[in-house]
Amino acid sequence: MENNQRPDGPWRIEPETLEAALETEFAGRPALTPALKNWVEDLPGQNEEQKTDPRLTWVNEINDIWMEIPRFENILWWGAWVGGVSLIIPLIMISFFMTLPNFFFNVSITIFCLVSYICFVSLLFFNFRTVLFSPRGTPIRFNRQRQKIYVYEYQRKWNPWVRWPTTIKVFDWADVHAQMTRETGRYDQGYRLYGVVCKPGTTEIIDSFVLSWAVGHPKLLRGLWSHCCHYMQAKPVPTAPLLTKAPASWTPFNTVRWPADIDRESTTVPDSQQA
């Protein structure tokens, strides 16, 4: 056996091959600044050739004027229901102890029970507020005629006693680029697609939003971005999504509510184009 060979047969990786793979993985640099955390790839620009066929993952509506795509987070929403229901038992137990005649004679036990009661009530409120009022599949609307996009954002916070606001961000499509990151979180692992907004005519990022939460293969995200670019350019695109069944929301009513003025603007043509 030659000195530069390892005794692991055909499964060994040549040092040159490994070095080339590492250079390919880490040599790239983002074209836009500041770089997104966990950045891995800049996708082709809107007017550049898309190397992946257009493909929708999910779609709520698509026509000649506007398109709406949902963004489903990788969350087990039923877990919040389970967590909320399971908190009812300890709350009942603490409430029972607080009704005992000698409860307030032991300061340590009193403080412990009161603090525990407040914590359990807060957790209960957080879980039920999450499952009942947090929107599922927060949407993005693409208006082809206006060349604008409308991003529906809901800010879910850890504190259940403060306001969880809904904001609508409106961007000129010409200022939007796409970047991909690789996430390694416990519940959100894989590749995530971001829309990044730059100052007109520059590479300076001034805002960003999620176009798709993490998926297992980057080809899905490249296909989604390709579809958005082709659609906004009025090129032929498939209208049938790859996935027709939406993830279970576990909420009894629709929690996505567009403001009336934005709802009208995002689904209509400009007044100057109306007959």
C-alpha positions as CSV (number, residue, x, y, z in Angstrom):
1,M,0.0,0.0,0.0
2,E,1.3,3.4,-0.9
3,N,2.1,5.9,1.8
4,N,-0.5,8.4,0.7
5,Q,-3.4,5.9,0.8
6,R,-5.6,5.0,3.8
7,P,-6.8,1.5,4.5
8,D,-10.5,2.3,4.1
9,G,-11.0,1.2,0.5
10,P,-13.2,3.0,-2.0
11,W,-15.1,5.0,0.8
12,R,-12.1,7.2,1.5
13,I,-12.1,10.9,0.4
14,E,-9.1,12.2,-1.3
15,P,-7.6,15.2,0.4
16,E,-7.8,17.3,-2.8
17,T,-11.5,16.5,-3.1
18,L,-12.2,17.4,0.5
19,E,-10.3,20.7,0.1
20,A,-12.1,21.6,-3.1
21,A,-15.5,20.9,-1.4
22,L,-14.7,23.1,1.6
23,E,-13.5,25.9,-0.7
24,T,-16.8,25.8,-2.6
25,E,-18.8,25.9,0.6
26,F,-17.0,28.8,2.3
27,A,-15.6,30.8,-0.6
28,G,-18.8,32.6,-1.4
29,R,-19.6,36.0,0.0
30,P,-23.0,37.8,0.1
31,A,-23.4,40.5,-2.5
32,L,-25.6,42.6,-0.2
33,T,-24.7,44.2,3.2
34,P,-25.0,43.8,6.1
35,A,-25.0,40.0,5.7
36,L,-27.8,38.0,7.1
37,K,-27.0,35.6,9.9
38,N,-26.4,32.1,8.6
39,W,-26.2,33.3,5.0
40,V,-25.4,30.6,2.4
41,E,-26.6,31.8,-1.0
42,D,-27.7,34.9,-3.0
43,L,-30.4,33.9,-5.4
44,P,-30.5,35.3,-9.0
45,G,-31.8,38.9,-9.3
46,Q,-35.3,39.6,-10.6
47,N,-34.2,40.3,-14.1
48,E,-31.5,37.6,-14.2
49,E,-31.9,34.1,-15.6
50,Q,-33.5,31.8,-13.0
51,K,-31.7,28.5,-12.9
52,T,-34.7,26.6,-11.3
53,D,-38.1,26.1,-12.8
54,P,-40.8,28.2,-11.1
55,R,-42.8,26.3,-8.5
56,L,-45.1,27.3,-5.8
57,T,-45.0,25.5,-2.4
58,W,-48.4,26.7,-1.2
59,V,-50.8,29.4,-2.6
60,N,-54.0,31.0,-1.4
61,E,-54.8,32.9,-4.5
62,I,-53.3,33.6,-7.9
63,N,-54.7,35.6,-10.8
64,D,-53.7,38.2,-13.4
65,I,-53.6,41.0,-10.8
66,W,-52.4,39.5,-7.5
67,M,-51.0,36.4,-5.9
68,E,-51.0,35.5,-2.2
69,I,-48.7,32.9,-0.7
70,P,-48.8,31.7,2.9
71,R,-45.8,31.2,5.2
72,F,-46.3,28.3,7.6
73,E,-44.0,28.2,10.6
74,N,-42.5,25.0,11.7
75,I,-44.5,24.9,15.0
76,L,-46.6,22.1,16.5
77,W,-49.6,24.4,17.3
78,W,-51.4,21.5,19.1
79,G,-48.7,21.6,21.7
80,A,-49.9,25.0,22.9
81,W,-53.4,23.5,23.5
82,V,-51.8,20.6,25.4
83,G,-49.7,23.0,27.5
84,G,-52.6,25.3,28.2
85,V,-55.0,22.5,29.4
86,S,-52.2,20.9,31.5
87,L,-51.8,24.1,33.4
88,I,-55.4,24.0,34.7
89,I,-54.7,21.2,37.2
90,P,-51.9,23.0,39.1
91,L,-53.9,26.2,39.1
92,I,-56.8,24.4,40.7
93,M,-54.5,22.8,43.3
94,I,-52.9,26.2,44.2
95,S,-56.3,27.8,44.4
96,F,-57.4,25.1,46.8
97,F,-54.4,25.6,49.1
98,M,-55.0,29.4,49.1
99,T,-58.5,28.8,50.6
100,L,-57.2,26.8,53.6
101,P,-57.6,28.5,57.0
102,N,-53.8,28.4,57.9
103,F,-52.6,29.4,54.4
104,F,-51.5,33.0,55.3
105,F,-49.8,32.0,58.6
106,N,-46.7,30.6,56.8
107,V,-45.0,33.5,54.9
108,S,-42.7,31.3,52.8
109,I,-45.5,29.1,51.6
110,T,-47.8,32.1,50.9
111,I,-45.1,33.8,48.8
112,F,-44.3,30.6,47.0
113,C,-48.0,29.9,46.2
114,L,-48.7,33.4,45.1
115,V,-45.7,33.6,42.8
116,S,-46.5,30.1,41.3
117,Y,-50.1,31.2,40.8
118,I,-49.1,34.3,38.9
119,C,-46.6,32.3,36.7
120,F,-49.1,29.6,35.9
121,V,-51.8,32.1,35.0
122,S,-49.3,33.9,32.7
123,L,-48.4,30.6,31.0
124,L,-52.0,29.7,30.6
125,F,-52.8,33.1,29.1
126,F,-49.8,32.8,26.8
127,N,-50.8,29.4,25.5
128,F,-54.4,30.2,24.9
129,R,-53.5,33.6,23.4
130,T,-51.1,31.8,21.0
131,V,-53.5,29.1,19.8
132,L,-56.5,31.4,19.5
133,F,-55.1,34.7,18.1
134,S,-51.7,34.0,16.4
135,P,-52.2,33.9,12.6
136,R,-51.2,30.7,10.8
137,G,-49.6,30.9,7.5
138,T,-49.0,34.7,7.6
139,P,-49.4,35.7,3.9
140,I,-47.5,37.8,1.4
141,R,-49.3,39.4,-1.5
142,F,-47.7,40.2,-4.8
143,N,-49.5,42.8,-6.9
144,R,-48.3,42.5,-10.5
145,Q,-50.1,45.6,-11.7
146,R,-48.7,47.9,-9.0
147,Q,-45.3,46.1,-8.8
148,K,-45.6,46.1,-5.0
149,I,-45.6,43.4,-2.4
150,Y,-47.5,43.4,0.9
151,V,-46.1,41.5,3.8
152,Y,-48.4,40.5,6.7
153,E,-46.3,40.4,9.9
154,Y,-47.5,39.3,13.4
155,Q,-45.2,39.9,16.3
156,R,-45.7,37.2,18.8
157,K,-44.0,38.0,22.1
158,W,-43.0,36.0,25.2
159,N,-44.9,38.4,27.5
160,P,-48.6,37.6,27.2
161,W,-49.6,40.8,29.0
162,V,-48.3,43.2,26.3
163,R,-49.7,44.0,22.9
164,W,-48.9,41.6,20.1
165,P,-49.1,43.9,17.1
166,T,-49.9,43.1,13.4
167,T,-48.0,45.2,10.9
168,I,-48.3,45.4,7.1
169,K,-45.0,46.2,5.3
170,V,-45.3,47.5,1.7
171,F,-42.3,47.3,-0.6
172,D,-41.6,48.2,-4.2
173,W,-40.8,44.9,-5.9
174,A,-37.8,46.4,-7.8
175,D,-36.0,46.9,-4.4
176,V,-36.5,43.2,-3.3
177,H,-33.7,40.6,-3.5
178,A,-33.6,37.0,-2.2
179,Q,-31.1,35.3,0.0
180,M,-31.0,31.9,1.6
181,T,-29.9,31.0,5.1
182,R,-29.3,27.7,6.8
183,E,-30.9,27.3,10.2
184,T,-29.9,24.9,12.9
185,G,-32.5,25.5,15.6
186,R,-34.3,22.8,17.5
187,Y,-37.6,23.3,15.7
188,D,-36.6,25.2,12.6
189,Q,-33.8,23.2,10.8
190,G,-33.0,23.5,7.2
191,Y,-32.9,26.2,4.5
192,R,-34.9,29.5,4.9
193,L,-35.7,32.0,2.2
194,Y,-35.5,35.7,2.9
195,G,-36.7,38.7,0.9
196,V,-34.2,41.5,1.5
197,V,-35.0,45.1,0.7
198,C,-32.2,47.4,-0.4
199,K,-32.0,51.2,-0.9
200,P,-32.9,51.9,-4.5
201,G,-29.8,51.5,-6.7
202,T,-27.6,50.2,-3.9
203,T,-26.6,46.9,-2.2
204,E,-27.4,48.2,1.3
205,I,-30.0,46.1,3.1
206,I,-32.6,48.2,4.9
207,D,-35.2,45.6,5.8
208,S,-35.9,41.9,5.4
209,F,-38.7,39.4,5.8
210,V,-39.2,35.7,5.6
211,L,-40.4,34.4,2.2
212,S,-40.4,30.8,3.4
213,W,-39.6,29.2,6.7
214,A,-37.1,26.4,6.8
215,V,-37.4,23.4,4.4
216,G,-35.2,20.4,3.9
217,H,-33.9,21.1,0.4
218,P,-32.9,24.4,-1.1
219,K,-34.3,23.6,-4.6
220,L,-37.8,24.3,-3.2
221,L,-36.8,27.8,-2.2
222,R,-35.1,28.5,-5.5
223,G,-38.2,27.4,-7.3
224,L,-40.4,29.6,-5.1
225,W,-38.2,32.7,-5.8
226,S,-38.2,31.8,-9.5
227,H,-42.0,31.7,-9.5
228,C,-42.3,35.1,-7.8
229,C,-39.9,36.7,-10.3
230,H,-41.7,35.1,-13.3
231,Y,-45.1,36.1,-12.0
232,M,-44.2,39.7,-11.4
233,Q,-42.8,39.8,-14.9
234,A,-46.1,38.5,-16.3
235,K,-44.4,35.4,-17.6
236,P,-46.2,32.0,-17.7
237,V,-46.1,30.3,-14.3
238,P,-47.8,27.1,-13.0
239,T,-50.9,27.9,-10.8
240,A,-51.0,24.6,-9.0
241,P,-48.9,24.5,-5.9
242,L,-46.6,21.6,-5.0
243,L,-48.5,21.1,-1.7
244,T,-52.3,21.4,-1.8
245,K,-53.0,20.6,1.9
246,A,-52.1,23.2,4.4
247,P,-50.7,22.2,7.9
248,A,-53.3,22.0,10.6
249,S,-53.8,25.3,12.3
250,W,-55.6,24.1,15.5
251,T,-57.4,27.4,15.8
252,P,-61.2,27.6,15.5
253,F,-61.4,30.7,13.4
254,N,-59.4,32.7,10.8
255,T,-56.8,34.9,12.5
256,V,-55.5,36.7,9.4
257,R,-57.3,40.0,8.9
258,W,-56.0,42.5,6.4
259,P,-56.8,46.2,7.0
260,A,-59.6,47.3,4.7
261,D,-57.5,49.8,2.8
262,I,-54.6,47.5,2.3
263,D,-56.9,44.6,1.4
264,R,-58.3,46.7,-1.4
265,E,-55.0,48.2,-2.6
266,S,-53.2,44.8,-2.7
267,T,-55.9,43.1,-4.8
268,T,-56.8,45.8,-7.4
269,V,-55.1,47.7,-10.2
270,P,-54.1,51.4,-9.9
271,D,-57.0,53.8,-10.5
272,S,-55.2,55.1,-13.6
273,Q,-55.5,51.6,-15.2
274,Q,-59.2,51.1,-14.4
275,A,-61.6,51.4,-17.3
